[in-house]
Amino acid sequence: MLSSNKLEEPVFQFLAGTFHQDIDSPEEALQELLTEESKEYLEFAIIFLTDFIESEYSDIEKNEYIQSCADGVYFPATGLEPLQWLYQVIEQIKDAVKTK
């Protein structure tokens, strides 16, 4: 069972720290992250987020975890399941790393 109480976990830190309730929009929050974070951190984010997606947890557990951590994202408005949304975030990070 995935727990969103693990403050030291990089996936939790990334989601809760970037996509919290005080953001204007998830797109703006991601853009700010891509602009302000180092290339090294973004490369690390690609690794730990991909490891999370490929983990043995069920898609339901992953979706619930993402939704609980990224509480500033209203997933019905995105038209995507949380896991699909996270795939897109990873792709955007990969694109940003290429230009840093």
N, C-alpha and C positions, 0 to 999 in steps of 0.2 A: 504494500500500500504506500503510495506516495504521500508524503507529509509536507505541507507548506510551512511548517514550523522550523525547518532546517535553515536557519539564517546564514550559515556558512557555505551553503551550496551555491555554486556559481549560476546555475539555472534560476534558482529562486532570486538571487541578487540581481541578475539581469532583468528578469521579468518584473519583479516588484519595484526595483529601483528605476526602471525606465518607463513602465506603463502603469503608473499608479493613478489614483483618482484625481490628483491635482493637475494633470496634464490637460492642455487644450484639445489635442487630438492625438491618436496613436501615430499618425503619419508625421506630425510635427515632432513628437517625442523621439521617434526613430531617426528623423533627419538630424535632430540635435545630437543624438548619440553618435551618429556617423560622422558628424562634423567635429565633435569635441574629443572623442576618444582616440587613443593612439592606434596605429595600424596593428601593433602587437596585441593589444587587447581585443580588437575586432577579429584578428586571426584566432585568438584563443576562444572567443565567443562562438565562432563557427564550429570549432572542435567540440566544445562542451554542449552546445545546442544540438549538434548532429548526434553526439553520443546519447543524449537524452531521447531524441526521436527514435534512435535505433535500439533503445533499451528494451528489456524483456517485459516491461509493463504493458498492459492492454491499451488500446487506443482510447477507450473510455477513461481509464485512469489518467492517461496523459492529457486528454482534453480537460478533465476536471481540474488537474493540477495547474495547467496553463491558465485556465479561467480564474482559478482562485488567486494565483500569483499576479496576473496581469489584470487587476481589478479596475483599471482605467480604460479597458477596451470593452466596448459593448459588441460582442461577437455577432449577434443577429444583424446588426447594421453593416457588418463587413460582408455578410453573405457567405461566410466561411466557418467551418469548424475550427476550434482553436489550434488543432494540429496543422491543418492546412494553412492557417494564418502564419504559424511559426515557420513553416517551410518557406513561405514568401519572405518573411523577415530575414531568414538565413540567406536567401538568394540576393536580397538587397544589400546585406552586409558583404557578401562575396563581391558584388559589383563595386561597392565603395572601397574595398581593400585594393582592387585593381588600380584605382586612381589615386591612392594615397602615396 
